[in-house]
């Protein structure tokens, strides 16, 4: 088994290296001139069955590849080209062309964009999309490109994040004494403080075992992720706190974008933006199906009477007292645009 594992990993690394050495350099002319066919590598961390893959990334590739515009989008799921942090570094270096990233990860490079992942910043996906398409959202995208060398093409809905635990979490006080797993990033750990949770950083791959062994008492994720990773097997309650409107940003290396012709840029932008509603529909359909299964089986107690107002007020008080500079200005703009 060790030899097989080593051989598999070696092949994977060699395969990724070959892609980065060939696919990403197959660019012909620049601007509106045309030239040889362009191959764009589109990386992500999702399994092939995830809604982002089924109804997002694959849809973009099929759309663009079906047009006679001299562009082929090649997709690489399951972190084949590296984990989130290393992929964005590769993208800004020009080794990867396109990627799907959460704003909390991108905030390590450009802090203001992390506001998009802050607890109760948005009231739901409609609010998220309206803000993203507003002049303030456009300014954020422009500033992000100027600072990072990467362009945000659009935002996709990831699902509302909820708590799971072995007890109901209806109000902030219910988090007392509970060790809740949050992703180990600055924005998520700030969310834990804002909500009054005792955050415990555990690698995503170790969450199931940590819940099973009691290393942590609970975790937070969208419904499809909770089901996909079988966290419902080791947690008795899922509390619909909706404390974060999960989103993912579709980014492309700016130099690569500028080398595309006007027709190619228009087609790629349209494909990414057209996938937004289909992607959301897939996410929400999966959520409804999973909640229905849990109700039918009685395997999980779904707590739907969470006092979201209490959580939201606590989070807003925390962030208005802790944020400053561009992050504070953007946070205020997001909240002002609600409802």
Secondary structure, 3 states (H helix, E strand, C coil): CHHHHHHHHHHHHHHHHHHHHHHHHCCCCCCCCCCCCEEEEEECCCCCCCHHHHHHHHHHHHHHHCCCCCEEEEEECCCCCCCHHHHHHHHHHCCCCEEEECHHHHCCCCHHHHHHHCCCCCCCHHHHHHHHCCHHHHHHHHHHHHHHCEEEEEEEEEEEEEEEECCCCCCHHHHCCCEEEECCCHHHHHHHHHHCCEEEECCHHHHHHHHHHCCCCEEEEEHHHHHHCCHHHCCCEEEEEEEEEEEEEEEEEHHHHHHCCHHHHHHHHHHHHHHHHHHHHHHHHHHHHHHHHHHHHCCCEEECCCCHHHHHHHHHHHHHHHCCHHHHHHHHHHHHCCC
